[in-house]
Amino acid sequence: MEQKTTSIFDMIIWCGAVVSVIGLIGIIWCIIRVSRSKRANLTDDEMKDVLKTVLPLNLVALFMSFLGLMIVGVGIAFS
């Protein structure tokens, strides 16, 4: 029977994929949060408050997605 060993680069690829998916979930959450706020017909000040709280989370989620894709790219390049 042949045993398959997992290399460190396979683990790097999977960790990068997990980080990227977490970032994607964050982006989807931000989209849902803003679309619900738009449908709620909030005032301008209330909408600005919502956007002020969502914007940093959106930037973090975008960064995580980007970082995860870079980790996957590095894992593929070195494997």
C-alpha positions as CSV (number, residue, x, y, z in Angstrom):
1,M,0.0,0.0,0.0
2,E,1.3,3.4,-0.9
3,Q,1.3,6.1,1.7
4,K,0.8,9.7,0.7
5,T,2.8,12.1,2.7
6,T,1.7,15.7,3.0
7,S,4.5,18.2,2.3
8,I,4.9,21.5,4.1
9,F,3.9,23.3,0.9
10,D,0.6,21.4,0.7
11,M,-0.1,22.7,4.2
12,I,0.8,26.2,3.2
13,I,-1.6,26.0,0.2
14,W,-4.4,24.8,2.4
15,C,-3.7,27.5,5.1
16,G,-3.7,30.2,2.4
17,A,-7.0,28.8,1.1
18,V,-8.6,29.0,4.6
19,V,-7.4,32.6,5.1
20,S,-8.8,33.5,1.7
21,V,-12.2,31.9,2.4
22,I,-12.4,33.7,5.8
23,G,-11.7,37.0,3.9
24,L,-14.4,36.2,1.3
25,I,-16.9,35.5,4.1
26,G,-16.1,38.9,5.6
27,I,-16.6,40.6,2.2
28,I,-19.9,38.9,1.8
29,W,-21.0,39.9,5.3
30,C,-20.1,43.5,4.5
31,I,-22.2,43.4,1.3
32,I,-25.1,42.0,3.2
33,R,-24.8,44.5,6.0
34,V,-24.8,47.5,3.6
35,S,-27.6,46.2,1.4
36,R,-29.8,45.7,4.5
37,S,-29.0,49.2,5.6
38,K,-29.9,50.6,2.2
39,R,-33.2,48.7,2.2
40,A,-34.0,50.1,5.7
41,N,-34.2,53.6,4.3
42,L,-32.0,55.1,7.0
43,T,-31.2,58.7,7.3
44,D,-28.0,60.1,5.9
45,D,-26.4,60.3,9.4
46,E,-27.4,56.7,10.3
47,M,-26.2,55.4,6.9
48,K,-22.8,57.2,7.5
49,D,-22.5,55.5,10.9
50,V,-23.2,52.1,9.3
51,L,-20.6,52.7,6.6
52,K,-18.1,53.9,9.1
53,T,-18.3,50.6,11.0
54,V,-18.4,48.4,7.9
55,L,-15.5,50.1,6.0
56,P,-12.6,49.0,8.3
57,L,-14.0,45.4,8.4
58,N,-14.3,45.4,4.6
59,L,-10.7,46.5,4.3
60,V,-9.5,43.8,6.7
61,A,-11.5,41.2,4.8
62,L,-10.1,42.4,1.4
63,F,-6.6,42.2,2.9
64,M,-7.2,38.7,4.3
65,S,-8.4,37.5,0.9
66,F,-5.4,39.0,-0.8
67,L,-3.0,37.6,1.7
68,G,-4.6,34.2,1.5
69,L,-4.2,34.2,-2.3
70,M,-0.6,35.3,-2.0
71,I,0.1,32.4,0.4
72,V,-1.5,30.0,-2.0
73,G,0.6,31.4,-4.8
74,V,3.8,31.0,-2.8
75,G,2.9,27.5,-1.8
76,I,2.2,26.5,-5.5
77,A,5.4,28.3,-6.7
78,F,7.6,26.4,-4.2
79,S,6.0,23.0,-4.4
